[in-house]
Structure formats: structure tokens, C-alpha cells
Amino acid sequence: MAYLWTLTYKMARTKRADVVRDLRRFYEELQRIYGRMPLLAVIERGRRGTRRLHVHFATDRWLSHGLVEQVWHRGFVWVGDPGKLAGDPGVDRLSKYLSKYVAKQYEGEHAGDQDRGKREHRYHVSQGWNPPAWRRRFHNVAEAFAWLLRTYGSPDVSVTFGDPRTDPIHGHWFHFPDESLWDPPNPGP
């Protein structure tokens, strides 16, 4: 089970640093009430050119809507994304949905998100719940992609960002179906 939540502001926030600070306090208070749990959030700008920021976050369990509203207390709380995705869409659908927001920050009007500093994250995870990092070295992108295909099968989403000839930050981002990730393969030496 996985649940999607959307947090908005009564008084518009336009500075990412303010939302990150609010989100940190929100995480701390939520975990004081519910105990330690994994939380994943992405910060997004509003539609149609508005600079207003809001937050989508995911939990692995149901939380009391009233308690989440009390803890957030900065605006409105929805379970799900109004009109787009139900509150409990399942892990696979939820990960695709949230990854869309991460990918948006690489392209179009959100590219380079002006108020996100060089070392600031595109998503936020409660402390101690970051996914394990596996490091492998390859001689080129084609070799790396071939390994991914052998290990996980074909990705259902693929995003290329930046230009290796001109951008210091460039790469590829992939989303693989859940069934290809559980049980995770041994990354090898």
C-alpha cells in the first residue's frame, strides 16, 4: 500500500527554501506523532504559469486526514492529487506519478528550477530511508544501458537530460516496473 498526499498553502509560497523548511518541520512533527516512517516528497510549481509552490508526498501507510491537516496547518490537504490520481494508487503507479514531477524539473519551463541551488535535491526523503546506492563503473553509456537491460529488463519510462557536449550535468533516468525490482538483484562487484 502507498498513499499520495497533496499539501498546498493558504498564503502562496514562491520560494523553494521556505517550502523545504516547512516540509522539514512537517516531517519532524508527523514522525513525532506516528513514529519513524519513510516519507518521500516532491515540490512543484502550480499550473498555468503560476509561481505558487505545493508539495506531493507519499507514505507507506494510511494517516489520519485530520491529523495531517493539523500538522501541516499552512493550507489545504488532499489525499491524492485532486482530479488526477486517487489516494491509494499502488506503489508502481505512485512511483511513476511522482517521478513525472522529478523529470519535469529537467525539461521545459521547470528546467533548472531557478530557486533550487546546485546541491539541493529534486525530491526529499525522510532521514534514514534513502534507497541503497549501488555503484558500478562502465566505459560508456551503451555498456551501462546494456547492463541495465540484462539486469532489470526494459524500462517503462526513460528520460534523457542535458547535453554531454555542453552541459556539466547530463545523464539518463529510468523507471523500471516493480516486478523487475523485487527482489533486487545483487549489483555484483
MDTraj code that builds the backbone (N, CA, C; nanometers):
import mdtraj as md
import numpy as np

residues = "MET ALA TYR LEU TRP THR LEU THR TYR LYS MET ALA ARG THR LYS ARG ALA ASP VAL VAL ARG ASP LEU ARG ARG PHE TYR GLU GLU LEU GLN ARG ILE TYR GLY ARG MET PRO LEU LEU ALA VAL ILE GLU ARG GLY ARG ARG GLY THR ARG ARG LEU HIS VAL HIS PHE ALA THR ASP ARG TRP LEU SER HIS GLY LEU VAL GLU GLN VAL TRP HIS ARG GLY PHE VAL TRP VAL GLY ASP PRO GLY LYS LEU ALA GLY ASP PRO GLY VAL ASP ARG LEU SER LYS TYR LEU SER LYS TYR VAL ALA LYS GLN TYR GLU GLY GLU HIS ALA GLY ASP GLN ASP ARG GLY LYS ARG GLU HIS ARG TYR HIS VAL SER GLN GLY TRP ASN PRO PRO ALA TRP ARG ARG ARG PHE HIS ASN VAL ALA GLU ALA PHE ALA TRP LEU LEU ARG THR TYR GLY SER PRO ASP VAL SER VAL THR PHE GLY ASP PRO ARG THR ASP PRO ILE HIS GLY HIS TRP PHE HIS PHE PRO ASP GLU SER LEU TRP ASP PRO PRO ASN PRO GLY PRO".split()
xyz = np.array([
    [0.0835, -0.1178, 0.0000],
    [0.0000, 0.0000, 0.0000],
    [0.0880, 0.1241, 0.0000],
    [0.0447, 0.2235, -0.0721],
    [0.1138, 0.3520, -0.0750],
    [0.0085, 0.4604, -0.0931],
    [0.0292, 0.5717, -0.0287],
    [-0.0694, 0.6788, -0.0339],
    [-0.0046, 0.8082, -0.0806],
    [-0.0745, 0.8797, -0.1665],
    [-0.0292, 1.0083, -0.2165],
    [-0.1064, 1.1178, -0.1451],
    [-0.0350, 1.2202, -0.1035],
    [-0.0948, 1.3358, -0.0368],
    [-0.0511, 1.4617, -0.1109],
    [-0.1356, 1.5634, -0.1106],
    [-0.1004, 1.6924, -0.1685],
    [-0.1212, 1.7996, -0.0617],
    [-0.0194, 1.8824, -0.0427],
    [-0.0227, 1.9915, 0.0548],
    [-0.0120, 2.1241, -0.0194],
    [-0.1034, 2.2169, 0.0085],
    [-0.0969, 2.3491, -0.0539],
    [-0.0898, 2.4551, 0.0556],
    [-0.0774, 2.5787, 0.0139],
    [-0.0671, 2.6910, 0.1066],
    [-0.1863, 2.7844, 0.0932],
    [-0.2356, 2.8353, 0.2087],
    [-0.3369, 2.9422, 0.2061],
    [-0.2716, 3.0693, 0.1531],
    [-0.1564, 3.1019, 0.2094],
    [-0.0796, 3.2184, 0.1658],
    [0.0317, 3.1654, 0.0761],
    [0.0286, 3.2041, -0.0487],
    [0.1183, 3.1478, -0.1504],
    [0.2651, 3.1540, -0.1077],
    [0.3341, 3.0434, -0.1300],
    [0.4789, 3.0381, -0.1141],
    [0.5372, 3.0322, -0.2545],
    [0.6371, 3.1153, -0.2804],
    [0.7025, 3.1150, -0.4114],
    [0.8505, 3.0824, -0.4012],
    [0.9040, 3.0802, -0.2784],
    [1.0455, 3.0494, -0.2588],
    [1.0615, 2.9051, -0.2125],
    [1.1370, 2.8308, -0.2894],
    [1.1596, 2.6893, -0.2606],
    [1.2187, 2.6686, -0.1214],
    [1.3099, 2.7535, -0.0795],
    [1.3734, 2.7394, 0.0522],
    [1.2696, 2.7438, 0.1643],
    [1.1663, 2.8265, 0.1500],
    [1.0593, 2.8327, 0.2504],
    [0.9833, 2.7011, 0.2576],
    [0.9549, 2.6424, 0.1408],
    [0.8806, 2.5160, 0.1371],
    [0.9660, 2.4033, 0.1946],
    [1.0935, 2.4010, 0.1634],
    [1.1832, 2.2977, 0.2171],
    [1.1856, 2.3069, 0.3696],
    [1.1934, 2.4279, 0.4237],
    [1.1931, 2.4469, 0.5694],
    [1.0596, 2.3987, 0.6293],
    [0.9468, 2.4361, 0.5663],
    [0.8151, 2.3910, 0.6137],
    [0.8043, 2.2394, 0.6081],
    [0.8554, 2.1809, 0.5008],
    [0.8494, 2.0361, 0.4825],
    [0.9313, 1.9639, 0.5892],
    [1.0469, 2.0172, 0.6225],
    [1.1307, 1.9569, 0.7276],
    [1.0558, 1.9575, 0.8614],
    [0.9949, 2.0699, 0.8960],
    [0.9181, 2.0780, 1.0215],
    [0.7992, 1.9821, 1.0191],
    [0.7331, 1.9746, 0.9048],
    [0.6193, 1.8852, 0.8869],
    [0.6621, 1.7400, 0.9084],
    [0.7727, 1.6987, 0.8458],
    [0.8253, 1.5629, 0.8627],
    [0.8525, 1.5336, 1.0101],
    [0.9193, 1.6268, 1.0776],
    [0.9556, 1.6055, 1.2180],
    [0.8315, 1.5871, 1.3044],
    [0.7317, 1.6721, 1.2857],
    [0.6102, 1.6643, 1.3668],
    [0.5303, 1.5377, 1.3347],
    [0.5202, 1.5031, 1.2080],
    [0.4474, 1.3834, 1.1667],
    [0.5114, 1.2581, 1.2281],
    [0.6439, 1.2551, 1.2283],
    [0.7124, 1.1384, 1.2839],
    [0.7101, 1.1385, 1.4367],
    [0.6964, 1.2540, 1.4969],
    [0.6788, 1.2584, 1.6428],
    [0.5459, 1.1920, 1.6795],
    [0.4434, 1.2125, 1.5982],
    [0.3109, 1.1563, 1.6240],
    [0.3035, 1.0089, 1.5852],
    [0.3499, 0.9749, 1.4654],
    [0.3320, 0.8401, 1.4102],
    [0.4525, 0.7480, 1.4290],
    [0.5628, 0.8021, 1.4725],
    [0.6838, 0.7213, 1.4798],
    [0.7594, 0.7301, 1.3480],
    [0.8748, 0.6710, 1.3493],
    [0.9629, 0.6762, 1.2323],
    [0.8987, 0.6057, 1.1135],
    [0.8960, 0.6713, 0.9977],
    [0.8402, 0.6101, 0.8779],
    [0.9007, 0.6747, 0.7541],
    [0.9024, 0.6003, 0.6438],
    [0.9544, 0.6594, 0.5199],
    [0.8552, 0.7584, 0.4609],
    [0.9043, 0.8738, 0.4208],
    [0.8244, 0.9759, 0.3535],
    [0.9041, 1.0257, 0.2330],
    [0.8368, 1.0421, 0.1219],
    [0.9001, 1.0927, 0.0008],
    [0.8180, 1.2095, -0.0494],
    [0.8820, 1.3208, -0.0810],
    [0.8085, 1.4393, -0.1274],
    [0.8768, 1.5028, -0.2473],
    [0.7946, 1.5618, -0.3331],
    [0.8438, 1.6455, -0.4420],
    [0.7722, 1.7793, -0.4317],
    [0.8447, 1.8843, -0.4616],
    [0.7899, 2.0199, -0.4586],
    [0.7621, 2.0593, -0.6022],
    [0.6437, 2.1162, -0.6258],
    [0.6058, 2.1510, -0.7623],
    [0.5478, 2.2913, -0.7688],
    [0.5666, 2.3534, -0.8819],
    [0.5039, 2.4826, -0.9103],
    [0.3625, 2.4585, -0.9618],
    [0.2761, 2.5544, -0.9371],
    [0.1383, 2.5442, -0.9843],
    [0.1293, 2.5507, -1.1356],
    [0.0137, 2.5137, -1.1877],
    [-0.0101, 2.5125, -1.3324],
    [-0.0359, 2.6526, -1.3859],
    [-0.0369, 2.6593, -1.5165],
    [-0.0705, 2.7815, -1.5915],
    [0.0155, 2.9014, -1.5533],
    [0.1445, 2.8768, -1.5413],
    [0.2369, 2.9881, -1.5220],
    [0.2442, 3.0443, -1.3818],
    [0.1659, 2.9956, -1.2885],
    [0.1719, 3.0492, -1.1530],
    [0.3029, 3.0081, -1.0861],
    [0.3539, 3.0899, -0.9992],
    [0.4787, 3.0604, -0.9271],
    [0.4512, 2.9934, -0.7928],
    [0.3235, 2.9722, -0.7582],
    [0.2871, 2.9126, -0.6292],
    [0.3407, 2.7700, -0.6187],
    [0.3995, 2.7404, -0.5055],
    [0.4536, 2.6060, -0.4816],
    [0.3560, 2.5229, -0.3982],
    [0.3590, 2.3924, -0.4189],
    [0.2861, 2.2972, -0.3360],
    [0.3681, 2.1692, -0.3284],
    [0.3252, 2.0757, -0.2443],
    [0.4015, 1.9543, -0.2177],
    [0.3151, 1.8313, -0.2436],
    [0.3741, 1.7316, -0.3092],
    [0.3152, 1.5979, -0.3175],
    [0.4041, 1.5091, -0.2318],
    [0.3433, 1.4313, -0.1417],
    [0.4255, 1.3387, -0.0646],
    [0.3577, 1.2028, -0.0558],
    [0.4400, 1.1002, -0.0364],
    [0.3915, 0.9630, -0.0324],
    [0.4257, 0.8998, 0.1015],
    [0.3338, 0.8151, 0.1487],
    [0.3556, 0.7373, 0.2711],
    [0.3258, 0.5909, 0.2418],
    [0.3787, 0.5054, 0.3250],
    [0.3543, 0.3621, 0.3070],
    [0.2376, 0.3130, 0.3921],
    [0.1676, 0.4049, 0.4590],
    [0.0535, 0.3672, 0.5428],
    [-0.0487, 0.4804, 0.5448],
    [-0.1681, 0.4458, 0.5862],
    [-0.2744, 0.5459, 0.5953],
    [-0.2496, 0.6333, 0.7179],
    [-0.2658, 0.7644, 0.7016],
    [-0.2549, 0.8595, 0.8112],
    [-0.3902, 0.9274, 0.8277],
    [-0.4210, 0.9702, 0.9465],
    [-0.5456, 1.0416, 0.9707],
    [-0.5427, 1.1750, 0.8957],
    [-0.6437, 1.1972, 0.8120],
    [-0.6506, 1.3214, 0.7351],
    [-0.6535, 1.4422, 0.8293],
    [-0.7321, 1.4312, 0.9372],
    [-0.7406, 1.5410, 1.0336],
    [-0.6074, 1.5713, 1.0999],
    [-0.5324, 1.4673, 1.1352],
    [-0.4009, 1.4884, 1.1970],
    [-0.3031, 1.5500, 1.0979],
    [-0.3053, 1.5032, 0.9726],
    [-0.2159, 1.5606, 0.8721],
    [-0.2491, 1.7082, 0.8525],
    [-0.3778, 1.7428, 0.8497],
    [-0.4180, 1.8844, 0.8385],
    [-0.3658, 1.9656, 0.9568],
    [-0.3782, 1.9102, 1.0776],
    [-0.3292, 1.9814, 1.1962],
    [-0.1787, 2.0034, 1.1890],
    [-0.1056, 1.9005, 1.1489],
    [0.0399, 1.9103, 1.1430],
    [0.0811, 2.0074, 1.0322],
    [0.0153, 2.0030, 0.9176],
    [0.0509, 2.0925, 0.8067],
    [0.0111, 2.2354, 0.8416],
    [-0.1079, 2.2592, 0.8840],
    [-0.1655, 2.3867, 0.9300],
    [-0.1277, 2.5111, 0.8478],
    [-0.0762, 2.4919, 0.7294],
    [-0.0357, 2.6056, 0.6453],
    [-0.1302, 2.6256, 0.5284],
    [-0.2247, 2.5324, 0.5118],
    [-0.3136, 2.5397, 0.3973],
    [-0.3995, 2.4165, 0.3886],
    [-0.4136, 2.3647, 0.2698],
    [-0.5080, 2.2574, 0.2438],
    [-0.4362, 2.1246, 0.2219],
    [-0.5064, 2.0149, 0.2548],
    [-0.4507, 1.8799, 0.2447],
    [-0.5494, 1.7928, 0.1680],
    [-0.4992, 1.7223, 0.0680],
    [-0.5795, 1.6244, -0.0046],
    [-0.5086, 1.4911, -0.0005],
    [-0.5869, 1.3846, 0.0026],
    [-0.5304, 1.2518, -0.0170],
    [-0.5435, 1.2280, -0.1665],
    [-0.4317, 1.2158, -0.2327],
    [-0.4301, 1.2060, -0.3781],
    [-0.3955, 1.3409, -0.4377],
    [-0.4075, 1.3505, -0.5678],
    [-0.3876, 1.4762, -0.6386],
    [-0.5221, 1.5064, -0.7022],
    [-0.5908, 1.6096, -0.6561],
    [-0.7288, 1.6331, -0.6989],
    [-0.7467, 1.6225, -0.8506],
    [-0.8386, 1.5360, -0.8906],
    [-0.8720, 1.5208, -1.0316],
    [-0.7728, 1.4399, -1.1133],
    [-0.6614, 1.3951, -1.0533],
    [-0.5590, 1.3253, -1.1314],
    [-0.5324, 1.1838, -1.0830],
    [-0.5181, 1.1652, -0.9523],
    [-0.4770, 1.0354, -0.9011],
    [-0.5420, 1.0113, -0.7652],
    [-0.5965, 0.8925, -0.7464],
    [-0.6609, 0.8559, -0.6200],
    [-0.5590, 0.8513, -0.5067],
    [-0.6080, 0.8477, -0.3841],
    [-0.5204, 0.8469, -0.2669],
    [-0.4337, 0.7244, -0.2549],
    [-0.4826, 0.6043, -0.2929],
    [-0.4051, 0.4810, -0.2834],
    [-0.3926, 0.4187, -0.4224],
    [-0.3002, 0.4703, -0.5042],
    [-0.2890, 0.4222, -0.6421],
    [-0.2041, 0.2965, -0.6573],
    [-0.1411, 0.2496, -0.5519],
    [-0.0478, 0.1376, -0.5619],
    [0.0930, 0.1910, -0.5820],
    [0.1920, 0.1146, -0.5377],
    [0.3310, 0.1593, -0.5387],
    [0.3808, 0.1892, -0.6802],
    [0.3537, 0.1006, -0.7760],
    [0.4046, 0.1193, -0.9113],
    [0.3490, 0.2472, -0.9744],
    [0.2186, 0.2647, -0.9661],
    [0.1559, 0.3830, -1.0270],
    [0.1995, 0.5110, -0.9551],
    [0.2109, 0.5041, -0.8235],
    [0.2536, 0.6205, -0.7467],
    [0.3968, 0.6601, -0.7802],
    [0.4865, 0.5621, -0.7942],
    [0.6261, 0.5951, -0.8263],
    [0.6354, 0.6591, -0.9647],
    [0.5577, 0.6102, -1.0606],
    [0.5564, 0.6722, -1.1938],
    [0.5044, 0.8148, -1.1852],
    [0.4006, 0.8335, -1.1061],
    [0.3382, 0.9649, -1.0932],
    [0.4349, 1.0661, -1.0312],
    [0.5004, 1.0279, -0.9208],
    [0.5942, 1.1191, -0.8561],
    [0.7192, 1.1412, -0.9415],
    [0.7636, 1.0375, -1.0114],
    [0.8825, 1.0539, -1.0952],
    [0.8568, 1.1504, -1.2098],
    [0.7324, 1.1641, -1.2500],
    [0.6961, 1.2623, -1.3533],
    [0.7328, 1.4029, -1.3061],
    [0.7114, 1.4308, -1.1775],
    [0.7456, 1.5630, -1.1247],
    [0.8965, 1.5831, -1.1166],
    [0.9688, 1.4786, -1.0824],
    [1.1148, 1.4882, -1.0804],
    [1.1650, 1.5134, -1.2221],
    [1.1137, 1.4389, -1.3197],
    [1.1562, 1.4540, -1.4594],
    [1.1218, 1.5923, -1.5133],
    [1.0072, 1.6483, -1.4727],
    [0.9655, 1.7806, -1.5208],
    [1.0698, 1.8869, -1.4907],
    [1.1439, 1.8680, -1.3824],
    [1.2429, 1.9671, -1.3430],
    [1.3636, 1.9681, -1.4354],
    [1.3725, 1.8696, -1.5251],
    [1.4826, 1.8644, -1.6213],
    [1.4451, 1.9253, -1.7554],
    [1.3182, 1.9479, -1.7790],
    [1.2752, 1.9884, -1.9118],
    [1.1743, 2.1015, -1.9050],
    [1.1544, 2.1687, -2.0152],
    [1.0514, 2.2714, -2.0282],
    [1.0674, 2.3855, -1.9312],
    [0.9537, 2.4392, -1.8884],
    [0.9538, 2.5588, -1.8042],
    [1.0131, 2.5359, -1.6660],
    [1.0221, 2.4093, -1.6216],
    [1.0749, 2.3805, -1.4891],
    [1.2245, 2.3516, -1.4913],
    [1.2842, 2.3462, -1.6088],
    [1.4255, 2.3091, -1.6199],
    [1.5115, 2.4020, -1.5355],
    [1.5999, 2.3419, -1.4591],
    [1.6929, 2.4195, -1.3782],
    [1.6294, 2.4908, -1.2616],
    [1.5003, 2.4730, -1.2388],
    [1.4237, 2.5369, -1.1315],
    [1.5075, 2.6429, -1.0596],
    [1.4886, 2.7676, -1.0994],
    [1.5756, 2.8778, -1.0589],
    [1.6051, 2.8859, -0.9106],
    [1.5082, 2.8519, -0.8234],
    [1.5377, 2.8674, -0.6821],
    [1.5946, 2.7425, -0.6178],
    [1.6233, 2.6407, -0.6942],
    [1.6871, 2.5210, -0.6393],
    [1.8368, 2.5359, -0.6588],
    [1.9099, 2.5379, -0.5499],
    [2.0547, 2.5525, -0.5575],
    [2.1213, 2.4289, -0.6155],
    [2.2471, 2.4425, -0.6496],
    [2.3211, 2.3341, -0.7145],
    [2.3211, 2.2052, -0.6328],
    [2.3249, 2.2158, -0.5024],
    [2.3328, 2.0955, -0.4191],
    [2.1987, 2.0584, -0.3560],
    [2.0920, 2.1229, -0.3965],
    [1.9606, 2.0919, -0.3410],
    [1.8927, 1.9821, -0.4219],
    [1.8164, 1.9007, -0.3532],
    [1.7551, 1.7831, -0.4144],
    [1.6268, 1.8159, -0.4902],
    [1.5961, 1.7306, -0.5873],
    [1.4713, 1.7415, -0.6624],
    [1.3579, 1.6725, -0.5876],
    [1.3914, 1.5855, -0.4949],
    [1.2927, 1.5191, -0.4106],
    [1.3495, 1.5119, -0.2693],
    [1.2634, 1.4866, -0.1731],
    [1.3038, 1.4851, -0.0323],
    [1.2562, 1.3560, 0.0323],
    [1.3454, 1.2894, 0.1047],
    [1.3149, 1.1637, 0.1721],
    [1.3421, 1.1833, 0.3206],
    [1.2518, 1.1310, 0.4049],
    [1.2764, 1.1420, 0.5487],
    [1.4070, 1.0711, 0.5828],
    [1.4772, 1.1212, 0.6829],
    [1.6104, 1.0719, 0.7148],
    [1.6118, 0.9231, 0.7453],
    [1.7150, 0.8575, 0.6953],
    [1.7340, 0.7166, 0.7208],
    [1.6602, 0.6246, 0.6248],
    [1.5915, 0.6797, 0.5255],
    [1.5133, 0.5973, 0.4339],
    [1.5585, 0.6097, 0.2894],
    [1.6738, 0.6703, 0.2660],
    [1.7214, 0.6801, 0.1287],
    [1.7417, 0.5409, 0.0714],
    [1.7146, 0.5240, -0.0577],
    [1.7376, 0.3926, -0.1173],
    [1.8866, 0.3598, -0.1152],
    [1.9214, 0.2297, -0.1103],
    [2.0635, 0.1956, -0.1099],
    [2.1289, 0.2379, -0.2407],
    [2.2514, 0.2823, -0.2313],
    [2.3253, 0.3238, -0.3516],
    [2.4161, 0.2105, -0.3943],
    [2.4049, 0.1710, -0.5177],
    [2.4931, 0.0710, -0.5761],
    [2.5761, 0.1415, -0.6805],
    [2.7050, 0.1247, -0.6735],
    [2.7929, 0.1901, -0.7709],
    [2.8542, 0.0868, -0.8632],
    [2.8490, 0.1161, -0.9901],
    [2.9128, 0.0335, -1.0932],
    [2.9795, 0.1283, -1.1902],
    [3.0871, 0.0856, -1.2468],
    [3.1572, 0.1685, -1.3461],
    [3.1487, 0.1012, -1.4817],
    [3.1252, 0.1848, -1.5826],
    [3.1178, 0.1380, -1.7207],
    [3.2042, 0.2287, -1.8068],
    [3.2477, 0.1771, -1.9183],
    [3.3320, 0.2570, -2.0080],
    [3.2513, 0.3581, -2.0879],
    [3.1238, 0.3297, -2.1078],
    [3.0396, 0.4224, -2.1844],
    [2.8932, 0.3973, -2.1510],
    [2.8073, 0.4866, -2.1983],
    [2.6640, 0.4798, -2.1694],
    [2.6028, 0.3534, -2.2282],
    [2.6444, 0.3143, -2.3480],
    [2.5882, 0.1950, -2.4126],
    [2.6131, 0.0702, -2.3280],
    [2.7320, 0.0589, -2.2706],
    [2.7649, -0.0557, -2.1851],
    [2.6782, -0.0559, -2.0586],
    [2.6591, 0.0620, -2.0002],
    [2.5754, 0.0744, -1.8802],
    [2.4306, 0.0376, -1.9117],
    [2.3787, 0.0879, -2.0229],
    [2.2405, 0.0594, -2.0599],
    [2.2218, -0.0901, -2.0878],
    [2.3188, -0.1534, -2.1517],
    [2.3112, -0.2975, -2.1782],
    [2.3040, -0.3754, -2.0467],
    [2.3826, -0.3345, -1.9464],
    [2.3776, -0.3994, -1.8155],
    [2.2398, -0.3828, -1.7517],
    [2.1834, -0.2603, -1.7582],
    [2.0509, -0.2362, -1.7024],
    [1.9456, -0.3247, -1.7689],
    [1.9514, -0.3362, -1.9010],
    [1.8555, -0.4208, -1.9727],
    [1.8678, -0.5671, -1.9313],
    [1.9903, -0.6156, -1.9173],
    [2.0122, -0.7550, -1.8745],
    [1.9631, -0.7765, -1.7316],
    [1.9854, -0.6776, -1.6455],
    [1.9553, -0.6916, -1.5033],
    [1.8075, -0.6703, -1.4721],
    [1.7473, -0.5652, -1.5307],
    [1.6114, -0.5263, -1.4944],
    [1.5083, -0.5424, -1.6054],
    [1.5500, -0.5665, -1.7269],
    [1.4558, -0.5686, -1.8383],
    [1.4387, -0.4283, -1.8944],
    [1.3380, -0.4094, -1.9755],
    [1.3172, -0.2788, -2.0402],
    [1.2511, -0.1794, -1.9458],
    [1.2991, -0.0549, -1.9440],
    [1.2341, 0.0471, -1.8608],
    [1.0997, 0.0856, -1.9219],
    [1.0034, 0.1230, -1.8357],
    [0.8771, 0.1708, -1.8905],
    [0.8754, 0.3224, -1.9042],
    [0.9740, 0.3904, -1.8431],
    [0.9913, 0.5342, -1.8617],
    [1.1406, 0.5609, -1.8736],
    [1.1778, 0.6463, -1.9674],
    [1.3176, 0.6827, -1.9878],
    [1.3249, 0.8319, -2.0156],
    [1.4100, 0.9023, -1.9420],
    [1.4264, 1.0464, -1.9610],
    [1.5750, 1.0758, -1.9772],
    [1.6101, 1.1446, -2.0846],
    [1.7472, 1.1902, -2.1060],
    [1.7492, 1.3390, -2.0753],
    [1.8481, 1.3837, -2.0003],
    [1.8554, 1.5255, -1.9672],
    [1.9956, 1.5784, -1.9933],
    [2.0011, 1.7036, -2.0336],
    [2.1281, 1.7690, -2.0619],
    [2.1936, 1.7174, -2.1886],
    [2.2958, 1.7885, -2.2311],
    [2.3736, 1.7521, -2.3497],
    [2.5173, 1.7288, -2.3044],
    [2.5714, 1.6069, -2.3226],
    [2.7062, 1.5778, -2.2722],
    [2.8151, 1.6661, -2.3327],
    [2.7868, 1.7267, -2.4479],
    [2.8876, 1.8142, -2.5106],
    [2.8899, 1.9534, -2.4494],
    [2.7752, 1.9958, -2.3891],
    [2.7684, 2.1340, -2.3417],
    [2.7274, 2.1493, -2.1957],
    [2.6611, 2.0498, -2.1376],
    [2.6102, 2.0626, -2.0009],
    [2.6964, 1.9855, -1.9015],
    [2.7367, 2.0501, -1.7919],
    [2.8148, 1.9774, -1.6914],
    [2.7305, 1.8700, -1.6218],
    [2.5988, 1.8905, -1.6157],
    [2.5104, 1.7899, -1.5576],
    [2.4253, 1.7331, -1.6693],
    [2.4439, 1.6049, -1.6953],
    [2.3675, 1.5382, -1.8007],
    [2.3566, 1.3903, -1.7649],
    [2.2633, 1.3223, -1.8249],
    [2.2506, 1.1802, -1.7953],
    [2.1203, 1.1217, -1.8429],
    [2.0884, 1.0069, -1.7858],
    [1.9674, 0.9328, -1.8204],
    [1.9006, 0.8895, -1.6913],
    [1.7702, 0.8922, -1.6898],
    [1.6929, 0.8476, -1.5751],
    [1.5936, 0.7438, -1.6257],
    [1.5812, 0.6309, -1.5543],
    [1.4931, 0.5227, -1.5967],
    [1.4003, 0.4823, -1.4835],
    [1.2809, 0.4400, -1.5190],
    [1.1893, 0.3784, -1.4236],
    [1.1603, 0.2384, -1.4746],
    [1.1803, 0.1394, -1.3884],
    [1.1549, 0.0005, -1.4250],
    [1.0300, -0.0481, -1.3531],
    [0.9549, -0.1384, -1.4135],
    [0.8357, -0.1920, -1.3474],
    [0.8720, -0.2575, -1.2139],
    [0.7807, -0.2494, -1.1174],
    [0.8057, -0.3068, -0.9845],
    [0.8494, -0.4516, -0.9906],
    [0.7848, -0.5297, -1.0769],
    [0.8166, -0.6731, -1.0784],
    [0.9615, -0.6997, -1.1164],
    [1.0273, -0.6048, -1.1842],
    [1.1673, -0.6263, -1.2196],
    [1.2620, -0.5860, -1.1062],
    [1.2104, -0.5171, -1.0051],
    [1.2958, -0.4691, -0.8966],
    [1.2870, -0.5535, -0.7698],
    [1.1868, -0.6380, -0.7563],
    [1.1700, -0.7176, -0.6351],
    [1.1836, -0.8636, -0.6690],
    [1.2642, -0.9309, -0.6035],
    [1.3749, -0.8998, -0.5158],
    [1.4859, -0.8342, -0.5959],
    [1.5475, -0.7277, -0.5392],
    [1.6516, -0.6581, -0.6119],
    [1.7677, -0.7517, -0.6448],
    [1.8226, -0.7417, -0.7657],
    [1.9356, -0.8274, -0.7998],
    [2.0592, -0.7856, -0.7225],
    [2.1512, -0.8779, -0.7066],
    [2.2797, -0.8460, -0.6461],
    [2.3558, -0.7594, -0.7466],
    [2.3968, -0.6378, -0.7055],
    [2.4625, -0.5485, -0.8012],
    [2.5980, -0.5978, -0.8498],
    [2.6515, -0.6972, -0.7845],
    [2.7805, -0.7517, -0.8294],
    [2.8970, -0.6618, -0.7919],
    [3.0179, -0.7048, -0.8278],
    [3.1374, -0.6276, -0.7895],
    [3.1503, -0.5006, -0.8717],
])
top = md.Topology()
chain = top.add_chain()
for i, resn in enumerate(residues, 1):
    res = top.add_residue(resn, chain, resSeq=i)
    for name in ("N", "CA", "C"):
        top.add_atom(name, md.element.get_by_symbol(name[0]), res)
traj = md.Trajectory(xyz[None], top)
